[in-house]
Each structure stands twice: as structure tokens, then as C-alpha cells.
Amino acid sequence: MSNEDFDIVEVPRRCAGCGRDADASGMRHVGWAVRGVETGDSGAYCLGCAAELRFLPWSAVCAGCGRETEDEDAAEDAGWRFFGGFSGGFMPMCPDCAQVEAHRRLGA
């Protein structure tokens, strides 16, 4: 395989959604998404913002225990919650971990 088999793409400087740089948003390490020509939006988004803006399939992994869900309606009905993270994004949490996190944040 030669270098001619790949397109060389420059990593965007920052996310068009949250504004974090390529390292802080994970764009340099895990990639990014672009909405597409039909929307007229040529900005590059970190995967977190792309998911929140709903142009990637929805899924969540609990920041507490690692439990996964791919059905947004079922997750909401079951009690999944999102908490503000330390790096500016959101942390999804399953019902069990969300209850623990809510008590922790309330100081209870």
C-alpha cells in the first residue's frame, strides 16, 4: 500500500460547536464529523457536539459504570441523565449512577 492510497486531511483547529481545540475536544485522536453539503454547514464538529446536534446516530455510555444504550427514548424513560462535565461537555449517566451523582452534587 502506498501513500497515494490515502487522502491526507488536516485536523481542524477547533470544534465549530463547542470551540474547544483539536486536542481538548478529542478531534485529533478520535476524529470529527462534518454535516454535509446539503445543510450548507461546512464546519467540523467534535464527536460529542456532532451527537448532540443529531447528525450522528445516538448512543450513550455511562460515565460512571460504562453501561451502554443506543435508544434515546428508552434511555430517557429509564432515567438516564446528563451532567455537565469538567471539560465543558456532558457526561451521560445510567439511572443508578445518575442517582449517586445527583446526591454527590447536592452534598447529601
N, C-alpha and C positions, 0 to 999 in steps of 0.2 A: 504494500500500500504506500502511495506517495503523498506528499503534501498537497498535490493537486486534487486529491480526492475529498478535501475538506474545505468548507468556506471558513475563512478567518473572520471572526466577528469581534469587534472591540466591545469590551464590557462597558455598559453605560456608567456614567459618573455617579448618578444618584437615581433613586426611585421617583417617578413622576407623581406618585401618590403621597407617600409619607415624607419624601425629601431626604431620607437617610442615604448616606453614601453607599457605594457598592459593597464595601466590607461590612458596615454596620447592618445593612439590610439583608445580607446573605447573597446578593446578586452575583458577586464574584465567585462564590463557592457552590451555590446550588442552582443558579440561573435566574432568568427573568421571563416575563411574558409581555407581549405586545397585543393590543386589542385587535388590530387588523385594519385593512384598507376601508372596509365598509363603514366604519364608525368615524373615520376622519381623525382618529386619535393615534398619533404615531409614537406616543410616549412609551417608555419601557418601565414596567412595574415590577417590584419585588413580588415573590410568590404570595406573601401574606396579603398585600394590597390587591393583587390580582384575584385572589379568592374572595376577599371582602367585596370587591367590585363585581363579582359574579361572572367573570369571564373565564374561570377555571372551574372544573367540577368541584362541588362542595364536599369537603371531608374535614374531620377534626380528630386530633389525637390529644388526649387529656395530658395537660402539663404536669399533673400530679402523679398519675399511675401508668400512663401510656395506653389506656383503653382507646380503641378506635371506633369511629362511627362515620357512615357515609350518607345517612339520610337526615337531612336538616330538620324536617318536620318531626320525625320520630325523636331526634335528639332534643329538640325543644320541648316536646311533650314529656320526655323522660326526665327533664330537669337539668340538662347541660347548660352551663353558663359561661360567659366570657368575662374575664377580669383584665383590667389594664396591667400590662407587663412593665417591667423595669426599663426595657429598651424602647418603649413607645408603642409596641404592638399590643395585640390582645392575646391572652392565654386562655385557650379552651379548657374547661374542666367538666368531667363527668359529674353526675349528681352527688356521689359520695365525696369526691374531692372538693366540689364547689361548696358543700356544706362546711367542710373543715376550713376552707379558705375564707368563707364569709365570717365564721367565728373568729378566725385569726385577725382579720382586718378590723373587726369590731372590738377586738381586745377582750373577748369573752372567754 
